[in-house]
Amino acid sequence: MKTFSERKGLKPISEVIQIESMNEALRNSLWNALDVALWSAEDFIYRDYGEPHIQQLSESLWFHYFKKPIDTRPDQPDEVLSEIREYFFACPWNEVYDLLEFIVSHFQHSGPSLPNLLNTILERELSGYRFVSGHLADVTNQEELAMIDDAVRDTRFAGVSSHITRALELYADRASPDYRNSIKESISAVESIARLVAKNPNATLGDALRIIEKNARLHSALKDGFLKLYGYTSDEQGIRHAMLDEPKLTAADARFFLVSCSAFVNYLKVQLPTKDI
């Protein structure tokens, strides 16, 4: 169940899409991924013959990551894991990512299963980062978050902001995300502001944008670009039918439309004469 702050759009967007923070659910889930992929794997902590895999990892960690004397490493594998765990849950959020990168690099020849599992968690918990070729890369930046935030918090256009708020809620629902309807709400926000700027409450999005272009408030390239984007979710089968019937709409699809539509909403708002606001 969403909190009052989340329903009203009062919670900072940066806390929904995690860029400069890491909530408990994300940190716990990343640790669980390491547990499933490594700690609980056969021969990792305990091995009947030879050295368990954690010994090689810990030697590399103490030497290259922690930069501690190797002879301070605990003798027992379970004690080594205990120290890694203590660090993982106590360190700042950015150091969790540093550690994950180091571990992924250490196992880079073992295939893509570990980074793929971590990426599944990062996407589910709305982290702003993903593993790409063994390194964590931004998938959302502060400028994009600011665009969404501006669109959500502008109370002058209640109908517009309510669509963006709902799009964000549907995208950010960790228990049951609804990417299809999130995209619908993002497009509806653009339709709503376009009708206001065009002063035609019954106009389609295409008609509204053409009116705005005719009044010299919208460059034709911007109009054409957004109509093509809109066409991606629409086409002759009916409003938003083609794309939105795709069975595998992803968080990336919903995020793209949320950011793009928020930016376009903010752009169109400044085209309104001050007396109309």
VOBA-1610 file (N, C-alpha, C; in pm, whole numbers, padded with zeros to 5 digits, always signed):
BEGIN
Met+00084-00119+00000Met+00000+00000+00000Met+00088+00124+00000Lys+00058+00220-00089Lys+00139+00340-00099Lys+00112+00435+00017Thr+00215+00509+00056Thr+00199+00607+00162Thr+00130+00732+00107Phe+00085+00819+00197Phe+00025+00946+00158Phe+00120+01025+00070Ser+00247+01030+00110Ser+00347+01107+00035Ser+00363+01054-00107Glu+00362+00922-00121Glu+00377+00862-00254Glu+00255+00890-00340Arg+00134+00879-00281Arg+00012+00902-00359Arg+00002+01046-00405Lys+00049+01139-00323Lys+00037+01281-00354Lys+00159+01336-00429Gly+00252+01250-00461Gly+00370+01295-00533Gly+00463+01380-00449Leu+00456+01365-00315Leu+00538+01447-00226Leu+00673+01384-00197Lys+00688+01258-00230Lys+00815+01191-00206Lys+00909+01223-00320Pro+01032+01267-00292Pro+01125+01303-00400Pro+01142+01189-00499Ile+01145+01225-00627Ile+01159+01124-00731Ile+01289+01047-00714Ser+01391+01116-00663Ser+01521+01051-00644Ser+01515+00941-00540Glu+01410+00939-00457Glu+01394+00831-00362Glu+01317+00714-00423Val+01248+00740-00533Val+01175+00634-00601Val+01270+00561-00696Ile+01339+00639-00780Ile+01443+00585-00866Ile+01576+00614-00797Gln+01643+00511-00754Gln+01756+00527-00661Gln+01888+00553-00735Ile+01934+00678-00725Ile+02059+00718-00789Ile+02166+00750-00687Glu+02132+00828-00587Glu+02230+00867-00486Glu+02193+00811-00349Ser+02134+00695-00351Ser+02094+00630-00227Ser+02070+00482-00255Met+02050+00407-00148Met+02018+00265-00161Met+01932+00226-00042Asn+01806+00193-00068Asn+01721+00158+00044Asn+01748+00015+00091Glu+01684-00021+00200Glu+01709-00151+00262Glu+01672-00266+00168Ala+01561-00250+00095Ala+01517-00357+00005Ala+01619-00383-00105Leu+01676-00277-00160Leu+01776-00294-00266Leu+01903-00358-00212Arg+01950-00309-00098Arg+02074-00364-00041Arg+02054-00512-00004Asn+01944-00542+00062Asn+01917-00681+00100Asn+01908-00772-00023Ser+01841-00722-00127Ser+01822-00803-00247Ser+01953-00829-00320Leu+02041-00730-00321Leu+02172-00749-00385Leu+02254-00852-00308Trp+02246-00846-00175Trp+02317-00948-00096Trp+02260-01087-00123Asn+02127-01095-00132Asn+02064-01224-00161Asn+02109-01279-00296Ala+02127-01189-00393Ala+02175-01234-00524Ala+02315-01292-00513Leu+02401-01228-00434Leu+02536-01283-00411Leu+02528-01418-00340Asp+02434-01428-00247Asp+02417-01553-00174Asp+02378-01667-00269Val+02279-01639-00353Val+02231-01741-00446Val+02339-01779-00548Ala+02407-01678-00602Ala+02502-01704-00710Ala+02637-01754-00661Leu+02677-01710-00538Leu+02812-01742-00492Leu+02815-01813-00358Trp+02773-01744-00252Trp+02795-01795-00117Trp+02737-01935-00098Ser+02619-01960-00154Ser+02554-02090-00134Ser+02588-02192-00242Ala+02672-02151-00336Ala+02707-02243-00445Ala+02801-02352-00394Glu+02797-02464-00461Glu+02881-02578-00423Glu+03029-02540-00429Asp+03103-02579-00328Asp+03248-02560-00319Asp+03290-02415-00293Phe+03193-02325-00272Phe+03234-02186-00255Phe+03285-02159-00113Ile+03210-02201-00013Ile+03253-02181+00126Ile+03324-02304+00179Tyr+03270-02420+00149Tyr+03329-02546+00197Tyr+03358-02637+00077Arg+03468-02709+00088Arg+03508-02798-00021Arg+03577-02920+00038Asp+03540-03037-00010Asp+03600-03161+00043Asp+03749-03170+00011Tyr+03784-03129-00110Tyr+03924-03136-00151Tyr+03965-03001-00211Gly+04082-02955-00175Gly+04130-02829-00229Gly+04074-02708-00157Glu+04106-02594-00210Glu+04071-02466-00146Glu+03934-02419-00193Pro+03845-02380-00101Pro+03715-02327-00144Pro+03734-02196-00221His+03639-02168-00309His+03652-02052-00397His+03659-01920-00321Ile+03600-01914-00202Ile+03601-01787-00129Ile+03742-01747-00088Gln+03833-01843-00077Gln+03969-01810-00039Gln+04037-01726-00147Gln+04017-01763-00272Gln+04075-01685-00381Gln+04012-01547-00388Leu+03880-01542-00373Leu+03813-01413-00376Leu+03860-01325-00261Ser+03867-01381-00141Ser+03905-01300-00024Ser+04048-01251-00034Glu+04137-01333-00089Glu+04275-01288-00107Glu+04280-01167-00200Ser+04202-01173-00307Ser+04195-01061-00400Ser+04131-00939-00335Leu+04026-00961-00257Leu+03960-00850-00187Leu+04054-00782-00089Trp+04122-00861-00007Trp+04211-00802+00095Trp+04329-00729+00028Phe+04376-00784-00083Phe+04493-00727-00149Phe+04457-00603-00231His+04352-00612-00313His+04324-00508-00411His+04207-00416-00375Tyr+04112-00465-00295Tyr+03993-00383-00265Tyr+04002-00320-00127Phe+04008-00402-00023Phe+04020-00348+00113Phe+04159-00290+00137Lys+04258-00345+00067Lys+04398-00303+00081Lys+04443-00314+00227Lys+04410-00430+00283Lys+04451-00464+00419Lys+04561-00569+00412Pro+04640-00583+00518Pro+04738-00693+00520Pro+04667-00827+00502Ile+04715-00907+00410Ile+04651-01035+00382Ile+04652-01126+00504Asp+04754-01110+00589Asp+04759-01198+00707Asp+04659-01159+00814Thr+04580-01053+00788Thr+04470-01021+00881Thr+04341-01090+00840Arg+04344-01159+00727Arg+04227-01234+00684Arg+04195-01345+00783Pro+04067-01364+00816Pro+04032-01477+00904Pro+04074-01610+00841Asp+04104-01706+00926Asp+04148-01837+00876Asp+04033-01920+00821Gln+03916-01906+00881Gln+03802-01991+00843Gln+03716-01923+00735Pro+03676-01998+00632Pro+03595-01940+00524Pro+03467-01872+00573Asp+03399-01932+00672Asp+03276-01871+00719Asp+03302-01739+00789Glu+03419-01724+00852Glu+03456-01598+00916Glu+03491-01492+00811Val+03551-01536+00701Val+03578-01445+00589Val+03446-01388+00538Leu+03349-01477+00514Leu+03219-01433+00464Leu+03153-01338+00564Ser+03169-01365+00691Ser+03111-01280+00794Ser+03167-01138+00786Glu+03297-01125+00760Glu+03358-00992+00748Glu+03310-00920+00623Ile+03298-00995+00513Ile+03247-00934+00390Ile+03104-00886+00412Arg+03025-00968+00480Arg+02886-00932+00507Arg+02877-00807+00595Glu+02958-00802+00697Glu+02957-00686+00787Glu+02989-00558+00710Tyr+03087-00567+00622Tyr+03123-00450+00541Tyr+03008-00412+00448Phe+02949-00511+00382Phe+02844-00488+00283Phe+02727-00410+00344Phe+02688-00447+00465Phe+02570-00385+00526Phe+02601-00258+00605Ala+02730-00226+00621Ala+02767-00106+00695Ala+02819+00006+00606Cys+02867-00028+00488Cys+02933+00072+00403Cys+02831+00163+00336Pro+02875+00283+00289Pro+02786+00372+00214Pro+02736+00306+00087Trp+02625+00357+00035Trp+02559+00296-00081Trp+02653+00281-00200Asn+02737+00382-00225Asn+02823+00377-00343Asn+02929+00268-00331Glu+02970+00238-00207Glu+03070+00133-00189Glu+03012-00006-00210Val+02882-00020-00193Val+02818-00147-00230Val+02839-00172-00379Tyr+02818-00067-00458Tyr+02838-00081-00603Tyr+02984-00105-00636Asp+03076-00039-00564Asp+03219-00065-00585Asp+03250-00213-00562Leu+03198-00266-00452Leu+03223-00406-00418Leu+03163-00500-00522Leu+03042-00470-00566Leu+02979-00555-00667Leu+03060-00556-00796Glu+03107-00439-00838Glu+03189-00434-00959Glu+03315-00519-00943Phe+03376-00510-00826Phe+03498-00586-00801Phe+03470-00736-00808Ile+03362-00778-00745Ile+03328-00921-00743Ile+03294-00970-00884Val+03216-00891-00958Val+03182-00929-01095Val+03308-00939-01180Ser+03401-00845-01161Ser+03528-00849-01235Ser+03608-00975-01200His+03607-01012-01071His+03681-01130-01027His+03630-01257-01095Phe+03498-01260-01119Phe+03437-01380-01179Phe+03401-01357-01326Gln+03471-01266-01393Gln+03434-01229-01529Gln+03442-01345-01628His+03524-01445-01599His+03538-01558-01691His+03438-01670-01661Ser+03351-01645-01565Ser+03253-01747-01528Ser+03121-01732-01602Gly+03116-01636-01696Gly+02993-01617-01773Gly+02909-01502-01719Pro+02797-01475-01787Pro+02715-01357-01754Pro+02610-01380-01645Ser+02606-01497-01584Ser+02495-01526-01493Ser+02491-01432-01373Leu+02607-01398-01314Leu+02607-01310-01197Leu+02563-01169-01232Pro+02624-01102-01331Pro+02575-00967-01365Pro+02430-00967-01411Asn+02387-01073-01479Asn+02246-01079-01522Asn+02152-01086-01403Leu+02189-01166-01303Leu+02106-01176-01182Leu+02104-01043-01109Leu+02220-00979-01096Leu+02226-00849-01030Leu+02143-00745-01105Asn+02147-00748-01238Asn+02068-00654-01317Asn+01919-00675-01296Thr+01878-00799-01278Thr+01736-00827-01250Thr+01694-00758-01121Ile+01780-00766-01020Ile+01751-00700-00892Ile+01753-00549-00908Leu+01853-00497-00976Leu+01867-00352-00994Leu+01745-00294-01066Glu+01694-00367-01164Glu+01575-00320-01235Glu+01452-00330-01147Arg+01436-00440-01078Arg+01317-00459-00994Arg+01308-00354-00884Glu+01420-00320-00824Glu+01422-00226-00713Glu+01445-00082-00757Leu+01441-00058-00889Leu+01449+00077-00946Leu+01579+00148-00912Ser+01688+00075-00919Ser+01819+00139-00911Ser+01845+00214-01040Gly+01923+00320-01031Gly+01958+00398-01150Gly+02076+00342-01225Tyr+02119+00219-01194Tyr+02240+00163-01254Tyr+02216+00020-01302Arg+02294-00020-01404Arg+02292-00157-01454Arg+02434-00198-01490Phe+02459-00328-01485Phe+02587-00380-01531Phe+02589-00386-01683Val+02690-00326-01741Val+02714-00330-01885Val+02860-00365-01905Ser+02886-00481-01965Ser+03024-00527-01989Ser+03106-00526-01861Gly+03045-00569-01752Gly+03117-00583-01626Gly+03127-00458-01543His+03076-00346-01592His+03083-00220-01518His+02942-00165-01498Leu+02922-00094-01387Leu+02793-00032-01360Leu+02782+00099-01437Ala+02674+00114-01511Ala+02652+00234-01591Ala+02519+00298-01552Asp+02511+00431-01566Asp+02388+00503-01538Asp+02281+00466-01640Val+02160+00445-01593Val+02047+00432-01685Val+01949+00547-01663Thr+01966+00623-01557Thr+01884+00740-01528Thr+01974+00842-01461Asn+01967+00969-01502Asn+02052+01070-01439Asn+01969+01175-01368Gln+02036+01266-01300Gln+01966+01366-01219Gln+01882+01459-01304Glu+01927+01489-01426Glu+01850+01577-01514Glu+01715+01513-01550Glu+01717+01383-01576Glu+01593+01313-01608Glu+01499+01311-01488Leu+01555+01288-01370Leu+01472+01288-01249Leu+01411+01425-01227Ala+01489+01530-01254Ala+01438+01667-01235Ala+01321+01695-01329Met+01328+01643-01452Met+01217+01661-01546Met+01089+01599-01493Ile+01100+01476-01442Ile+00982+01408-01387Ile+00931+01485-01265Asp+01023+01526-01179Asp+00987+01597-01057Asp+00911+01726-01089Asp+00960+01802-01187Asp+00894+01927-01225Asp+00753+01900-01275Ala+00737+01795-01354Ala+00605+01764-01409Ala+00509+01719-01300Val+00558+01645-01202Val+00474+01594-01093Val+00431+01705-00999Arg+00523+01795-00967Arg+00500+01892-00860Arg+00432+02021-00905Asp+00413+02041-01034Asp+00352+02164-01083Asp+00201+02157-01062Thr+00154+02220-00955Thr+00012+02213-00918Thr-00076+02302-01005Arg-00016+02383-01092Arg-00097+02470-01179Arg-00175+02388-01282Phe-00127+02269-01312Phe-00191+02185-01413Phe-00223+02050-01349Ala-00330+02049-01269Ala-00361+01931-01188Ala-00382+01806-01273Gly-00454+01821-01385Gly-00481+01705-01469Gly-00354+01647-01529Val-00264+01736-01570Val-00138+01692-01631Val-00052+01621-01527Ser-00035+01687-01412Ser+00052+01629-01309Ser-00004+01498-01255Ser-00138+01485-01254Ser-00196+01360-01204Ser-00164+01243-01297His-00158+01270-01428His-00120+01164-01523His+00025+01121-01502Ile+00115+01218-01485Ile+00256+01185-01464Ile+00274+01113-01331Thr+00203+01161-01228Thr+00210+01096-01097Thr+00165+00951-01106Arg+00056+00929-01178Arg+00004+00792-01192Arg+00101+00706-01274Ala+00159+00764-01378Ala+00257+00690-01458Ala+00375+00647-01372Leu+00418+00737-01285Leu+00530+00706-01196Leu+00491+00598-01096Glu+00371+00608-01040Glu+00325+00507-00944Glu+00322+00368-01008Leu+00268+00359-01129Leu+00257+00230-01196Leu+00394+00174-01231Tyr+00484+00261-01271Tyr+00621+00219-01303Tyr+00696+00176-01179Ala+00675+00249-01069Ala+00756+00229-00948Ala+00697+00129-00850Asp+00585+00068-00883Asp+00524-00031-00794Asp+00610-00157-00793Arg+00687-00176-00687Arg+00781-00288-00684Arg+00711-00423-00674Ala+00593-00424-00614Ala+00521-00550-00597Ala+00454-00594-00727Ser+00395-00498-00800Ser+00322-00534-00922Ser+00329-00419-01022Pro+00443-00397-01085Pro+00456-00287-01180Pro+00366-00307-01301Asp+00311-00197-01351Asp+00221-00203-01467Asp+00278-00110-01574Tyr+00371-00160-01653Tyr+00441-00077-01751Tyr+00348-00031-01863Arg+00254-00115-01900Arg+00161-00082-02008Arg+00079+00042-01972Asn+00017+00041-01856Asn-00066+00155-01817Asn+00018+00275-01775Ser+00140+00252-01732Ser+00230+00364-01705Ser+00256+00442-01834Ile+00280+00371-01944Ile+00303+00437-02073Ile+00178+00513-02116Lys+00060+00452-02097Lys-00065+00520-02131Lys-00078+00652-02056Glu-00047+00650-01926Glu-00059+00770-01845Glu+00041+00877-01889Ser+00162+00835-01925Ser+00262+00932-01972Ser+00214+01003-02098Ile+00161+00926-02193Ile+00109+00985-02317Ile-00011+01074-02287Ser-00096+01033-02194Ser-00214+01112-02158Ser-00175+01247-02101Ala-00063+01253-02030Ala-00016+01380-01976Ala+00018+01477-02088Val+00082+01426-02194Val+00116+01511-02308Val-00011+01557-02379Glu-00106+01467-02397Glu-00233+01504-02459Glu-00301+01615-02380Ser-00299+01603-02249Ser-00366+01699-02163Ser-00305+01839-02176Ile-00173+01849-02168Ile-00109+01981-02177Ile-00118+02036-02318Ala-00112+01949-02420Ala-00122+01995-02558Ala-00258+02058-02585Arg-00364+02000-02530Arg-00498+02057-02548Arg-00509+02193-02480Leu-00445+02207-02365Leu-00447+02336-02296Leu-00376+02443-02378Val-00259+02409-02429Val-00182+02507-02507Val-00254+02540-02638Ala-00316+02439-02700Ala-00388+02460-02825Ala-00525+02524-02804Lys-00569+02530-02678Lys-00701+02585-02642Lys-00813+02509-02714Asn-00797+02378-02720Asn-00898+02293-02783Asn-00911+02166-02701Pro-01008+02161-02609Pro-01019+02047-02517Pro-01055+01915-02585Asn-01101+01921-02710Asn-01143+01799-02778Asn-01045+01753-02885Ala-00934+01822-02898Ala-00838+01789-03003Ala-00766+01658-02973Thr-00733+01587-03081Thr-00642+01474-03064Thr-00502+01531-03039Leu-00411+01447-02999Leu-00275+01495-02976Leu-00216+01551-03105Gly-00237+01481-03216Gly-00183+01528-03343Gly-00240+01663-03381Asp-00372+01680-03368Asp-00436+01807-03401Asp-00385+01919-03310Ala-00374+01890-03182Ala-00328+01991-03086Ala-00186+02037-03119Leu-00099+01943-03152Leu+00039+01980-03183Leu+00047+02061-03312Arg-00039+02030-03408Arg-00040+02108-03533Arg-00088+02250-03508Ile-00186+02267-03419Ile-00232+02401-03384Ile-00119+02479-03317Ile-00050+02414-03225Ile+00061+02480-03155Ile+00171+02517-03254Glu+00199+02428-03349Glu+00301+02457-03450Glu+00257+02576-03536Lys+00132+02578-03575Lys+00080+02686-03660Lys+00091+02821-03591Asn+00077+02822-03460Asn+00087+02946-03383Asn+00232+02980-03347Ala+00325+02909-03411Ala+00469+02936-03395Ala+00517+02911-03253Arg+00456+02818-03183Arg+00501+02785-03048Arg+00570+02648-03042Leu+00582+02584-03157Leu+00643+02451-03159Leu+00715+02432-03291His+00843+02397-03283His+00922+02371-03404His+00868+02245-03471Ser+00864+02247-03602Ser+00807+02134-03676Ser+00882+02004-03650Ala+01013+02014-03629Ala+01092+01893-03602Ala+01051+01829-03470Leu+01023+01913-03369Leu+00978+01860-03240Leu+00840+01797-03254Lys+00754+01865-03328Lys+00620+01810-03349Lys+00627+01674-03418Asp+00703+01669-03528Asp+00714+01543-03603Asp+00776+01433-03518Gly+00877+01469-03439Gly+00943+01370-03355Gly+00848+01310-03254Phe+00768+01396-03190Phe+00678+01342-03088Phe+00562+01266-03151Leu+00517+01310-03268Leu+00410+01236-03335Leu+00457+01096-03375Lys+00584+01084-03413Lys+00638+00951-03444Lys+00644+00865-03318Leu+00683+00928-03207Leu+00686+00855-03080Leu+00545+00813-03041Tyr+00449+00904-03059Tyr+00310+00873-03030Tyr+00260+00761-03121Gly+00301+00767-03249Gly+00261+00664-03343Gly+00312+00526-03305Tyr+00423+00524-03233Tyr+00480+00397-03185Tyr+00384+00328-03089Thr+00301+00406-03021Thr+00208+00348-02925Thr+00066+00343-02981Ser+00050+00381-03104Ser-00084+00390-03157Ser-00095+00306-03284Asp-00126+00355-03395Asp-00135+00304-03532Asp-00278+00271-03567Glu-00298+00219-03689Glu-00433+00206-03743Glu-00520+00109-03667Gln-00463+00026-03581Gln-00544-00072-03508Gln-00625-00007-03395Gly-00593+00115-03363Gly-00667+00181-03255Gly-00571+00242-03156Ile-00622+00330-03074Ile-00538+00408-02984Ile-00448+00318-02900Arg-00317+00336-02916Arg-00215+00267-02837Arg-00232+00117-02834His-00288+00064-02941His-00320-00079-02938His-00199-00165-02974Ala-00125-00121-03076Ala-00018-00207-03129Ala+00092-00232-03027Met+00155-00124-02981Met+00266-00143-02888Met+00217-00195-02754Leu+00105-00142-02709Leu+00061-00173-02573Leu+00002-00313-02560Asp-00012-00383-02670Asp-00049-00523-02662Asp+00073-00614-02664Glu+00192-00554-02672Glu+00314-00634-02665Glu+00320-00703-02529Pro+00351-00832-02526Pro+00350-00905-02398Pro+00469-00875-02309Lys+00574-00816-02367Lys+00697-00802-02289Lys+00742-00656-02278Leu+00651-00567-02248Leu+00690-00430-02217Leu+00775-00432-02091Thr+00882-00355-02091Thr+00978-00361-01981Thr+00981-00231-01903Ala+01055-00235-01793Ala+01077-00113-01714Ala+01145-00008-01799Ala+01235-00050-01888Ala+01305+00045-01974Ala+01207+00117-02066Asp+01107+00045-02120Asp+01005+00108-02204Asp+00928+00214-02124Ala+00882+00176-02007Ala+00803+00268-01925Ala+00886+00388-01881Arg+01011+00363-01844Arg+01099+00473-01801Arg+01124+00570-01916Phe+01145+00516-02037Phe+01169+00602-02153Phe+01051+00696-02176Phe+00929+00641-02174Phe+00812+00725-02197Phe+00790+00822-02081Leu+00815+00779-01959Leu+00798+00867-01844Leu+00891+00987-01854Val+01017+00964-01887Val+01114+01073-01898Val+01083+01161-02019Ser+01058+01099-02134Ser+01034+01175-02257Ser+00907+01259-02247Cys+00801+01200-02195Cys+00675+01273-02184Cys+00683+01383-02079Ser+00754+01358-01970Ser+00772+01463-01868Ser+00846+01582-01927Ala+00951+01554-02004Ala+01028+01661-02066Ala+00942+01740-02164Phe+00860+01669-02242Phe+00777+01737-02341Phe+00666+01816-02274Val+00612+01764-02166Val+00512+01838-02088Val+00572+01969-02038Asn+00691+01963-01980Asn+00756+02083-01929Asn+00785+02182-02040Tyr+00821+02131-02158Tyr+00846+02219-02272Tyr+00718+02289-02316Leu+00609+02215-02326Leu+00483+02274-02372Leu+00426+02373-02271Lys+00453+02352-02144Lys+00399+02444-02042Lys+00451+02586-02062Val+00575+02599-02104Val+00631+02734-02121Val+00577+02801-02246Gln+00504+02726-02331Gln+00444+02786-02449Gln+00311+02854-02416Leu+00260+02829-02296Leu+00135+02893-02255Leu+00159+03039-02218Pro+00078+03131-02268Pro+00089+03269-02222Pro+00067+03277-02071Thr+00135+03369-02006Thr+00127+03380-01860Thr-00017+03396-01813Lys-00098+03468-01888Lys-00237+03491-01845Lys-00320+03362-01846Asp-00273+03260-01919Asp-00348+03135-01926Asp-00308+03036-01819Ile-00205+03068-01741Ile-00156+02976-01639Ile-00225+03002-01506
//
